[in-house]
Amino acid sequence: MSVADRKAREKEALRALILKGAKKLFLEKGIEQTTIRNIADEIDYSVGTVYVYFKDKNAILHDLHSIGFQELGSYFKDLFKIEDPMERLQKMGFIYIKFALENQEMYDLMFNVKAPMEFLESSNNEDWNEGVVTFGHVKKTIEECIDKGHFKGHNMEPLSFMIWSLVHGMCCLEIRQRTKGVKFTNPDTILYDGYNEYLKIIDKL
């Protein structure tokens, strides 16, 4: 390995370490309460080192946000080979649940941790469009379902929001272990049992 290759690997490793430390603190302390100093202390490097890689906290959040949606996109990639939109919609939920359960910390960071106002304002820019693109896949699938005669009398965008919210809510309840104290008959399977009940409903629409 050349010196240049070794330095590139070391640089990438340190960048990954910063992101890992930041993700941990964002989840533990909240994004607004986490400082660059906190992140530097967490990884045992100087504040200056962190600034070499990221201009500010929002740049770190942006990279974590992008990584999360890229990972979700990789889960979704085979969905778009499914021509029937209703079948695609049904499988999309299963894959979304799988992503949430297998990437619980990242899922929390993407959807549940309160972000600072700078992030919310920046979310209208192209640099933050990963979430828009992902939700666009849901809307496109719903639109195709409507074109095929499903969901008569429903509006595409609010229906897409409702379906996403339903699956997201079930994932959050499972991730935060809120399904464990409700005395379900089968708490270990309630998430998938609930999703299958939802599929029975939409299969009639």
Long-range contacts (C-beta under 8 A, 24 or more apart in sequence): 14-45, 14-49, 14-53, 15-53, 17-43, 17-45, 18-43, 18-45, 18-50, 18-53, 18-54, 18-60, 19-60, 19-63, 19-64, 19-67, 22-57, 22-60, 22-61, 22-64, 23-64, 23-105, 23-106, 23-109, 26-61, 26-64, 26-109, 26-113, 27-105, 27-108, 27-109, 27-113, 30-113, 30-114, 31-57, 31-61, 31-113, 31-114, 31-115, 31-116, 31-119, 32-114, 32-116, 57-116, 58-116, 58-118, 58-119, 58-122, 61-115, 61-119, 62-122, 62-127, 62-128, 64-106, 64-109, 65-109, 65-110, 65-128, 65-130, 65-131, 66-130, 67-106, 68-103, 68-106, 68-107, 68-109, 68-110, 68-130, 69-110, 69-130, 69-131, 69-133, 69-134, 70-130, 71-99, 71-103, 71-106, 72-96, 72-99, 72-110, 72-134, 73-130, 73-133, 73-134, 75-99, 76-134, 76-137, 79-137, 80-137, 85-141, 85-142, 85-144, 85-145, 85-147, 85-148, 85-150, 86-145, 86-148, 86-150, 86-202, 86-203, 88-141, 89-141, 89-142, 89-145, 89-163, 89-202, 90-199, 90-202, 92-137, 92-138, 92-141, 93-163, 93-167, 93-195, 93-198, 93-199, 94-195, 96-167, 96-168, 96-171, 97-167, 97-170, 97-171, 97-191, 97-192, 97-195, 100-171, 100-174, 100-175, 101-171, 101-174, 101-175, 101-191, 104-175, 107-171, 107-175, 108-175, 111-168, 111-172, 112-172, 135-160, 135-164, 138-163, 138-164, 150-202, 150-205, 151-202, 151-205, 152-205, 154-205, 166-198, 167-195, 167-198, 170-194, 170-195
